[in-house]
Amino acid sequence: MLGSVRPDQEGIASGANNAIRELGGVFGIAVLASVFSSVGGYSSPASFAHGLDAAVWVGAGIVAAAAAAAVVIPRRRARHANPVPVEATEAASAPAGPVQAAALAESAR
């Protein structure tokens, strides 16, 4: 998600990503608890196991559906407004002493 927004919008995208992740966890627990309580319960070990078994299968189905959706969603290409050559990146990251500055000046000519 963060790779598909402009740098000035990364804070908003990060907040939206965290909110969506938290909501997914809350709704996931609510749905699985509802399945557990509708099928089973705490009255006996057999009832507990039956409810837990149903909740696990529903959870597995949701995860499988999400994985299938993730495979089908087309990928977005990375946008690079001003691609920087590798040489310029390496020169900018290297410490510039007097000898290196002279070498860079020579190579620029």
VMD Tcl script that builds the backbone (N, CA, C; Angstrom):
set m [mol new atoms 327]
animate dup $m
set s [atomselect $m all]
$s set {name element resname resid chain x y z} {
  {N N MET 1 A 0.826 -1.172 0.000}
  {CA C MET 1 A 0.000 0.000 0.000}
  {C C MET 1 A 0.880 1.249 0.000}
  {N N LEU 2 A 1.925 1.240 0.789}
  {CA C LEU 2 A 2.790 2.417 0.862}
  {C C LEU 2 A 3.571 2.636 -0.418}
  {N N GLY 3 A 3.835 1.597 -1.172}
  {CA C GLY 3 A 4.575 1.734 -2.410}
  {C C GLY 3 A 3.752 2.316 -3.549}
  {N N SER 4 A 2.450 2.440 -3.362}
  {CA C SER 4 A 1.607 2.943 -4.441}
  {C C SER 4 A 1.146 4.376 -4.229}
  {N N VAL 5 A 1.680 5.056 -3.222}
  {CA C VAL 5 A 1.296 6.451 -2.980}
  {C C VAL 5 A 2.510 7.349 -3.086}
  {N N ARG 6 A 2.239 8.643 -3.260}
  {CA C ARG 6 A 3.321 9.623 -3.307}
  {C C ARG 6 A 3.946 9.753 -1.922}
  {N N PRO 7 A 5.208 10.157 -1.853}
  {CA C PRO 7 A 5.872 10.280 -0.552}
  {C C PRO 7 A 5.161 11.216 0.424}
  {N N ASP 8 A 4.503 12.255 -0.076}
  {CA C ASP 8 A 3.817 13.168 0.838}
  {C C ASP 8 A 2.523 12.581 1.389}
  {N N GLN 9 A 2.073 11.442 0.871}
  {CA C GLN 9 A 0.856 10.802 1.353}
  {C C GLN 9 A 1.138 9.503 2.112}
  {N N GLU 10 A 2.390 9.221 2.411}
  {CA C GLU 10 A 2.724 7.966 3.084}
  {C C GLU 10 A 2.149 7.887 4.494}
  {N N GLY 11 A 2.069 8.997 5.199}
  {CA C GLY 11 A 1.501 8.985 6.544}
  {C C GLY 11 A 0.030 8.610 6.536}
  {N N ILE 12 A -0.707 9.169 5.598}
  {CA C ILE 12 A -2.132 8.851 5.475}
  {C C ILE 12 A -2.313 7.388 5.094}
  {N N ALA 13 A -1.514 6.910 4.142}
  {CA C ALA 13 A -1.618 5.514 3.709}
  {C C ALA 13 A -1.260 4.556 4.846}
  {N N SER 14 A -0.261 4.916 5.639}
  {CA C SER 14 A 0.121 4.062 6.760}
  {C C SER 14 A -0.996 3.997 7.796}
  {N N GLY 15 A -1.616 5.138 8.090}
  {CA C GLY 15 A -2.734 5.148 9.034}
  {C C GLY 15 A -3.915 4.347 8.523}
  {N N ALA 16 A -4.228 4.472 7.233}
  {CA C ALA 16 A -5.331 3.703 6.653}
  {C C ALA 16 A -5.023 2.211 6.692}
  {N N ASN 17 A -3.768 1.846 6.404}
  {CA C ASN 17 A -3.368 0.441 6.431}
  {C C ASN 17 A -3.530 -0.132 7.845}
  {N N ASN 18 A -3.104 0.600 8.852}
  {CA C ASN 18 A -3.229 0.120 10.228}
  {C C ASN 18 A -4.687 0.012 10.649}
  {N N ALA 19 A -5.517 0.991 10.271}
  {CA C ALA 19 A -6.937 0.943 10.628}
  {C C ALA 19 A -7.635 -0.245 9.976}
  {N N ILE 20 A -7.342 -0.494 8.712}
  {CA C ILE 20 A -7.953 -1.625 8.012}
  {C C ILE 20 A -7.508 -2.947 8.627}
  {N N ARG 21 A -6.241 -3.032 9.005}
  {CA C ARG 21 A -5.733 -4.254 9.633}
  {C C ARG 21 A -6.424 -4.500 10.974}
  {N N GLU 22 A -6.596 -3.449 11.772}
  {CA C GLU 22 A -7.265 -3.596 13.072}
  {C C GLU 22 A -8.733 -3.998 12.889}
  {N N LEU 23 A -9.420 -3.374 11.937}
  {CA C LEU 23 A -10.815 -3.728 11.685}
  {C C LEU 23 A -10.939 -5.176 11.210}
  {N N GLY 24 A -10.008 -5.624 10.391}
  {CA C GLY 24 A -10.024 -7.016 9.953}
  {C C GLY 24 A -9.898 -7.976 11.120}
  {N N GLY 25 A -9.025 -7.652 12.061}
  {CA C GLY 25 A -8.880 -8.503 13.240}
  {C C GLY 25 A -10.133 -8.520 14.099}
  {N N VAL 26 A -10.731 -7.351 14.290}
  {CA C VAL 26 A -11.943 -7.262 15.112}
  {C C VAL 26 A -13.090 -8.032 14.474}
  {N N PHE 27 A -13.317 -7.803 13.168}
  {CA C PHE 27 A -14.411 -8.504 12.498}
  {C C PHE 27 A -14.133 -9.996 12.376}
  {N N GLY 28 A -12.871 -10.374 12.199}
  {CA C GLY 28 A -12.533 -11.791 12.132}
  {C C GLY 28 A -12.862 -12.510 13.429}
  {N N ILE 29 A -12.497 -11.896 14.544}
  {CA C ILE 29 A -12.806 -12.506 15.841}
  {C C ILE 29 A -14.307 -12.556 16.071}
  {N N ALA 30 A -15.012 -11.483 15.697}
  {CA C ALA 30 A -16.459 -11.454 15.897}
  {C C ALA 30 A -17.159 -12.536 15.072}
  {N N VAL 31 A -16.762 -12.700 13.823}
  {CA C VAL 31 A -17.398 -13.703 12.961}
  {C C VAL 31 A -17.113 -15.109 13.476}
  {N N LEU 32 A -15.842 -15.370 13.810}
  {CA C LEU 32 A -15.505 -16.720 14.275}
  {C C LEU 32 A -16.130 -17.030 15.633}
  {N N ALA 33 A -16.249 -16.037 16.503}
  {CA C ALA 33 A -16.925 -16.260 17.789}
  {C C ALA 33 A -18.410 -16.518 17.577}
  {N N SER 34 A -19.011 -15.838 16.604}
  {CA C SER 34 A -20.422 -16.077 16.299}
  {C C SER 34 A -20.639 -17.483 15.761}
  {N N VAL 35 A -19.756 -17.930 14.891}
  {CA C VAL 35 A -19.860 -19.293 14.362}
  {C C VAL 35 A -19.698 -20.297 15.495}
  {N N PHE 36 A -18.712 -20.064 16.361}
  {CA C PHE 36 A -18.488 -20.972 17.488}
  {C C PHE 36 A -19.717 -21.055 18.382}
  {N N SER 37 A -20.298 -19.898 18.721}
  {CA C SER 37 A -21.426 -19.915 19.659}
  {C C SER 37 A -22.711 -20.435 19.017}
  {N N SER 38 A -22.847 -20.286 17.691}
  {CA C SER 38 A -24.071 -20.790 17.055}
  {C C SER 38 A -24.030 -22.303 16.849}
  {N N VAL 39 A -22.838 -22.864 16.675}
  {CA C VAL 39 A -22.714 -24.299 16.419}
  {C C VAL 39 A -22.408 -25.078 17.694}
  {N N GLY 40 A -21.593 -24.519 18.558}
  {CA C GLY 40 A -21.172 -25.226 19.766}
  {C C GLY 40 A -21.369 -24.364 20.994}
  {N N GLY 41 A -20.531 -24.586 21.986}
  {CA C GLY 41 A -20.625 -23.815 23.223}
  {C C GLY 41 A -19.719 -24.400 24.283}
  {N N TYR 42 A -19.950 -23.946 25.524}
  {CA C TYR 42 A -19.124 -24.376 26.648}
  {C C TYR 42 A -19.822 -25.402 27.525}
  {N N SER 43 A -20.961 -25.917 27.096}
  {CA C SER 43 A -21.726 -26.821 27.960}
  {C C SER 43 A -21.049 -28.173 28.158}
  {N N SER 44 A -20.339 -28.654 27.161}
  {CA C SER 44 A -19.649 -29.943 27.289}
  {C C SER 44 A -18.409 -29.918 26.407}
  {N N PRO 45 A -17.467 -30.804 26.650}
  {CA C PRO 45 A -16.287 -30.865 25.784}
  {C C PRO 45 A -16.643 -31.164 24.325}
  {N N ALA 46 A -17.636 -31.987 24.093}
  {CA C ALA 46 A -18.034 -32.312 22.726}
  {C C ALA 46 A -18.634 -31.091 22.027}
  {N N SER 47 A -19.429 -30.322 22.752}
  {CA C SER 47 A -20.018 -29.112 22.192}
  {C C SER 47 A -18.932 -28.072 21.882}
  {N N PHE 48 A -17.965 -27.965 22.783}
  {CA C PHE 48 A -16.847 -27.039 22.565}
  {C C PHE 48 A -16.053 -27.439 21.322}
  {N N ALA 49 A -15.731 -28.728 21.196}
  {CA C ALA 49 A -14.965 -29.214 20.049}
  {C C ALA 49 A -15.746 -29.033 18.751}
  {N N HIS 50 A -17.062 -29.241 18.792}
  {CA C HIS 50 A -17.876 -29.083 17.601}
  {C C HIS 50 A -17.895 -27.616 17.150}
  {N N GLY 51 A -18.063 -26.702 18.088}
  {CA C GLY 51 A -18.058 -25.277 17.756}
  {C C GLY 51 A -16.704 -24.806 17.265}
  {N N LEU 52 A -15.647 -25.289 17.901}
  {CA C LEU 52 A -14.299 -24.915 17.491}
  {C C LEU 52 A -13.975 -25.457 16.104}
  {N N ASP 53 A -14.407 -26.672 15.835}
  {CA C ASP 53 A -14.178 -27.270 14.514}
  {C C ASP 53 A -14.855 -26.442 13.423}
  {N N ALA 54 A -16.089 -26.018 13.658}
  {CA C ALA 54 A -16.812 -25.210 12.665}
  {C C ALA 54 A -16.135 -23.856 12.471}
  {N N ALA 55 A -15.704 -23.231 13.561}
  {CA C ALA 55 A -15.049 -21.918 13.462}
  {C C ALA 55 A -13.726 -22.008 12.707}
  {N N VAL 56 A -12.978 -23.076 12.931}
  {CA C VAL 56 A -11.699 -23.244 12.225}
  {C C VAL 56 A -11.943 -23.434 10.731}
  {N N TRP 57 A -12.958 -24.197 10.359}
  {CA C TRP 57 A -13.248 -24.399 8.937}
  {C C TRP 57 A -13.733 -23.113 8.269}
  {N N VAL 58 A -14.534 -22.335 8.966}
  {CA C VAL 58 A -14.979 -21.054 8.407}
  {C C VAL 58 A -13.781 -20.119 8.239}
  {N N GLY 59 A -12.904 -20.081 9.241}
  {CA C GLY 59 A -11.698 -19.256 9.143}
  {C C GLY 59 A -10.805 -19.689 7.998}
  {N N ALA 60 A -10.656 -20.986 7.813}
  {CA C ALA 60 A -9.841 -21.485 6.708}
  {C C ALA 60 A -10.467 -21.118 5.360}
  {N N GLY 61 A -11.781 -21.164 5.262}
  {CA C GLY 61 A -12.452 -20.768 4.031}
  {C C GLY 61 A -12.261 -19.294 3.723}
  {N N ILE 62 A -12.313 -18.463 4.749}
  {CA C ILE 62 A -12.105 -17.023 4.552}
  {C C ILE 62 A -10.672 -16.755 4.109}
  {N N VAL 63 A -9.717 -17.416 4.717}
  {CA C VAL 63 A -8.313 -17.240 4.321}
  {C C VAL 63 A -8.096 -17.718 2.885}
  {N N ALA 64 A -8.719 -18.833 2.507}
  {CA C ALA 64 A -8.581 -19.328 1.132}
  {C C ALA 64 A -9.201 -18.363 0.132}
  {N N ALA 65 A -10.349 -17.784 0.479}
  {CA C ALA 65 A -10.988 -16.808 -0.412}
  {C C ALA 65 A -10.125 -15.556 -0.545}
  {N N ALA 66 A -9.525 -15.116 0.551}
  {CA C ALA 66 A -8.650 -13.942 0.495}
  {C C ALA 66 A -7.396 -14.218 -0.327}
  {N N ALA 67 A -6.852 -15.422 -0.214}
  {CA C ALA 67 A -5.672 -15.776 -1.013}
  {C C ALA 67 A -6.021 -15.824 -2.501}
  {N N ALA 68 A -7.183 -16.353 -2.833}
  {CA C ALA 68 A -7.607 -16.381 -4.231}
  {C C ALA 68 A -7.814 -14.967 -4.761}
  {N N ALA 69 A -8.385 -14.090 -3.942}
  {CA C ALA 69 A -8.575 -12.695 -4.360}
  {C C ALA 69 A -7.234 -11.995 -4.545}
  {N N ALA 70 A -6.267 -12.294 -3.689}
  {CA C ALA 70 A -4.946 -11.675 -3.811}
  {C C ALA 70 A -4.236 -12.110 -5.082}
  {N N VAL 71 A -4.472 -13.337 -5.519}
  {CA C VAL 71 A -3.848 -13.824 -6.747}
  {C C VAL 71 A -4.490 -13.162 -7.969}
  {N N VAL 72 A -5.779 -12.904 -7.906}
  {CA C VAL 72 A -6.511 -12.361 -9.045}
  {C C VAL 72 A -6.293 -10.851 -9.196}
  {N N ILE 73 A -6.071 -10.130 -8.114}
  {CA C ILE 73 A -5.911 -8.671 -8.173}
  {C C ILE 73 A -4.659 -8.344 -8.979}
  {N N PRO 74 A -4.794 -7.474 -9.990}
  {CA C PRO 74 A -3.604 -7.140 -10.795}
  {C C PRO 74 A -2.607 -6.308 -9.991}
  {N N ARG 75 A -1.339 -6.531 -10.294}
  {CA C ARG 75 A -0.288 -5.785 -9.608}
  {C C ARG 75 A -0.121 -4.436 -10.264}
  {N N ARG 76 A 0.244 -3.477 -9.455}
  {CA C ARG 76 A 0.482 -2.131 -9.947}
  {C C ARG 76 A 1.964 -1.951 -10.174}
  {N N ARG 77 A 2.321 -1.321 -11.279}
  {CA C ARG 77 A 3.724 -1.057 -11.550}
  {C C ARG 77 A 4.199 0.108 -10.705}
  {N N ALA 78 A 5.436 0.037 -10.285}
  {CA C ALA 78 A 6.009 1.126 -9.495}
  {C C ALA 78 A 6.193 2.342 -10.390}
  {N N ARG 79 A 5.833 3.503 -9.857}
  {CA C ARG 79 A 5.984 4.744 -10.610}
  {C C ARG 79 A 7.259 5.435 -10.179}
  {N N HIS 80 A 8.085 5.785 -11.132}
  {CA C HIS 80 A 9.311 6.523 -10.867}
  {C C HIS 80 A 9.276 7.786 -11.709}
  {N N ALA 81 A 9.071 8.927 -11.051}
  {CA C ALA 81 A 8.972 10.186 -11.782}
  {C C ALA 81 A 10.316 10.561 -12.402}
  {N N ASN 82 A 11.386 10.487 -11.630}
  {CA C ASN 82 A 12.724 10.835 -12.106}
  {C C ASN 82 A 13.680 9.702 -11.744}
  {N N PRO 83 A 13.806 8.719 -12.603}
  {CA C PRO 83 A 14.726 7.632 -12.270}
  {C C PRO 83 A 16.156 8.159 -12.197}
  {N N VAL 84 A 16.871 7.752 -11.158}
  {CA C VAL 84 A 18.242 8.189 -10.942}
  {C C VAL 84 A 19.173 7.069 -11.366}
  {N N PRO 85 A 20.175 7.374 -12.197}
  {CA C PRO 85 A 21.128 6.328 -12.574}
  {C C PRO 85 A 21.858 5.780 -11.358}
  {N N VAL 86 A 22.257 4.521 -11.434}
  {CA C VAL 86 A 22.929 3.873 -10.316}
  {C C VAL 86 A 24.227 4.594 -9.978}
  {N N GLU 87 A 24.951 5.076 -10.986}
  {CA C GLU 87 A 26.220 5.760 -10.733}
  {C C GLU 87 A 26.002 7.010 -9.894}
  {N N ALA 88 A 24.938 7.756 -10.165}
  {CA C ALA 88 A 24.661 8.975 -9.409}
  {C C ALA 88 A 24.298 8.644 -7.969}
  {N N THR 89 A 23.579 7.549 -7.763}
  {CA C THR 89 A 23.218 7.135 -6.417}
  {C C THR 89 A 24.456 6.719 -5.635}
  {N N GLU 90 A 25.348 5.963 -6.265}
  {CA C GLU 90 A 26.571 5.528 -5.596}
  {C C GLU 90 A 27.463 6.713 -5.281}
  {N N ALA 91 A 27.564 7.672 -6.195}
  {CA C ALA 91 A 28.410 8.846 -5.962}
  {C C ALA 91 A 27.842 9.704 -4.848}
  {N N ALA 92 A 26.520 9.798 -4.754}
  {CA C ALA 92 A 25.911 10.622 -3.719}
  {C C ALA 92 A 26.043 9.983 -2.347}
  {N N SER 93 A 26.099 8.649 -2.285}
  {CA C SER 93 A 26.175 7.990 -0.989}
  {C C SER 93 A 27.611 7.839 -0.494}
  {N N ALA 94 A 28.581 8.036 -1.351}
  {CA C ALA 94 A 29.975 7.885 -0.938}
  {C C ALA 94 A 30.451 9.165 -0.257}
  {N N PRO 95 A 31.312 9.025 0.770}
  {CA C PRO 95 A 31.858 10.227 1.402}
  {C C PRO 95 A 32.781 10.947 0.420}
  {N N ALA 96 A 32.645 12.247 0.345}
  {CA C ALA 96 A 33.403 13.028 -0.635}
  {C C ALA 96 A 34.578 13.714 0.045}
  {N N GLY 97 A 35.738 13.097 -0.068}
  {CA C GLY 97 A 36.974 13.719 0.405}
  {C C GLY 97 A 37.593 14.481 -0.748}
  {N N PRO 98 A 38.733 15.142 -0.557}
  {CA C PRO 98 A 39.342 15.926 -1.629}
  {C C PRO 98 A 39.732 15.070 -2.833}
  {N N VAL 99 A 40.219 13.852 -2.598}
  {CA C VAL 99 A 40.635 12.998 -3.709}
  {C C VAL 99 A 39.400 12.508 -4.461}
  {N N GLN 100 A 38.366 12.117 -3.723}
  {CA C GLN 100 A 37.136 11.625 -4.352}
  {C C GLN 100 A 36.419 12.738 -5.098}
  {N N ALA 101 A 36.432 13.943 -4.551}
  {CA C ALA 101 A 35.782 15.077 -5.223}
  {C C ALA 101 A 36.473 15.365 -6.538}
  {N N ALA 102 A 37.808 15.289 -6.568}
  {CA C ALA 102 A 38.557 15.511 -7.814}
  {C C ALA 102 A 38.256 14.404 -8.830}
  {N N ALA 103 A 38.148 13.165 -8.348}
  {CA C ALA 103 A 37.841 12.044 -9.241}
  {C C ALA 103 A 36.434 12.183 -9.818}
  {N N LEU 104 A 35.477 12.619 -8.989}
  {CA C LEU 104 A 34.125 12.828 -9.482}
  {C C LEU 104 A 34.074 13.956 -10.499}
  {N N ALA 105 A 34.836 15.013 -10.258}
  {CA C ALA 105 A 34.865 16.115 -11.200}
  {C C ALA 105 A 35.454 15.669 -12.531}
  {N N GLU 106 A 36.496 14.833 -12.488}
  {CA C GLU 106 A 37.104 14.324 -13.729}
  {C C GLU 106 A 36.134 13.432 -14.484}
  {N N SER 107 A 35.414 12.575 -13.755}
  {CA C SER 107 A 34.505 11.646 -14.420}
  {C C SER 107 A 33.285 12.367 -14.989}
  {N N ALA 108 A 32.973 13.529 -14.471}
  {CA C ALA 108 A 31.823 14.277 -14.979}
  {C C ALA 108 A 32.158 14.974 -16.286}
  {N N ARG 109 A 33.416 15.190 -16.572}
  {CA C ARG 109 A 33.814 15.893 -17.808}
  {C C ARG 109 A 33.699 15.041 -18.987}
}
mol reanalyze $m
mol bondsrecalc $m
mol representation Tube
mol addrep $m
